[in-house]
Amino acid sequence: MKVYLDNSATSWPKPPQVAEAITEFLTHSAASPGRSAHRMSVSAAREVFETRELIAELFNVPDSERVVFTSNATHALNIAIYGTLKKGDHVITTTFEHNSTIRPLRKLENEGVIEVTIIGCNKEGAFDIRELENSIRPNTRLVCAIHTSNVTGDVLPIASIGKVCKTNGIVFLVDASQAAGIIPIDMQTEDIDLLAFTGHKKLYAPTGIGGLCIANNQIAIQPLMQGGTGSRSESEYHPEFYPDMLEAGTLNTVGIIGLKAGINFVLSKGLDSIRQQQLRLTNQFIDGLKAIQGITVYRGIASSSYISVVSINVNGKTSSDVALQLDTEFGIMVRSGLHCSPLTHRLLGTFPQGTVRFSFGLFNTAEDINYTLDALRKIVTS
Ligand SMILES: Cc1ncc(COP(=O)(O)O)c(C=O)c1O
């Protein structure tokens, strides 16, 4: 038996449509987009354009030219953070962030470029909007918030944070790595200025493709790289228009083709029905866990809204031992440790040992959950 419950790291399996679209592209038309004028190049450019349009529709980005392709969410977050911040800026972020956000911020802080405030939850266990308001300073330039925790599955109140940012003229950057493809995201109604996403998780694309969506032209972003764009080739200076400004070098067309097929797959299922299916599995798992003595479940830390990620510990065992036992004895694949999110584990009280994380995908079934609960019952008593 092989049960893959590591979909927050990357989703598996990918839908057959994704592999088919990539094979078709590689076999028939994998030319460089936006460079040459021949039919294959034009066809590749059309695919890139259509994928931008699809992403703009998915996240309600006002203009598809401000959908910028990146290698992944980490790349998008780095462009947003390094591209917008200047010496003397203050940034507010949350205790739920992934290292893809925390590390660039800490580097700039260590170099004396910016100041960083990290906010968390109030006594009632809800994300603390008041702490956000109280942390704002005259030089607060950016608020960075994870949409959905990759450790606990908690969904942050993005629209409320967006409103505070908009009222105070602060740029709002959202890390949608775990949310994109499972929770509806609307950049315009939620007042999101910059949205970073990755393709290989809940959008069912291959690894190596992601993006940064930019709400408007008012946000000045300095590119991380300069280079060939296929546009304005006569100039020795990098273009200053989107998307070329932030897309130096040949794009990952294979990834983009896979992303387009992945998003179409998600849209054909419908976000609502995806979330319901995922919550059914999650609730079945949590109900089952409640009946097993010796397991601690880390749930409902920041909100009552969550996605299909469950972190646990088995009393008396390390998270890595439990993950190893699940894999070697039962064929169940999960992730143990800190999940690139040390601050979340400090909040949970699970630093440095971490937790065992189970994350479900669209191809998991009720049988997978029952099998995993059975395995945990055996591990607890072993
Ligand atoms: C919340 C969150 N942010 C950022 C990332 C980074 O994604 P990628 O490795 O695709 O850049 C991840 C991936 O684990 C994540 O879960």
PDBQT file of the ligand as one rigid body, heavy atoms in Angstrom, charges set to zero:
ROOT
HETATM    1  C1  LIG A 401       3.316  28.787   2.901  1.00  0.00    +0.000 C 
HETATM    2  C2  LIG A 401       4.430  28.538   1.963  1.00  0.00    +0.000 A 
HETATM    3  N1  LIG A 401       5.099  29.566   1.455  1.00  0.00    +0.000 NA
HETATM    4  C3  LIG A 401       6.095  29.407   0.574  1.00  0.00    +0.000 A 
HETATM    5  C4  LIG A 401       6.466  28.153   0.168  1.00  0.00    +0.000 A 
HETATM    6  C5  LIG A 401       7.564  28.011  -0.830  1.00  0.00    +0.000 C 
HETATM    7  O1  LIG A 401       7.085  27.421  -1.990  1.00  0.00    +0.000 OA
HETATM    8  P1  LIG A 401       8.147  27.062  -3.157  1.00  0.00    +0.000 P 
HETATM    9  O2  LIG A 401       9.109  26.097  -2.534  1.00  0.00    +0.000 OA
HETATM   10  O3  LIG A 401       7.337  26.450  -4.225  1.00  0.00    +0.000 OA
HETATM   11  O4  LIG A 401       8.804  28.323  -3.511  1.00  0.00    +0.000 OA
HETATM   12  C6  LIG A 401       5.808  27.029   0.692  1.00  0.00    +0.000 A 
HETATM   13  C7  LIG A 401       6.222  25.656   0.303  1.00  0.00    +0.000 C 
HETATM   14  O5  LIG A 401       6.433  24.784   1.073  1.00  0.00    +0.000 OA
HETATM   15  C8  LIG A 401       4.751  27.220   1.613  1.00  0.00    +0.000 A 
HETATM   16  O6  LIG A 401       4.099  26.204   2.135  1.00  0.00    +0.000 OA
ENDROOT
TORSDOF 0
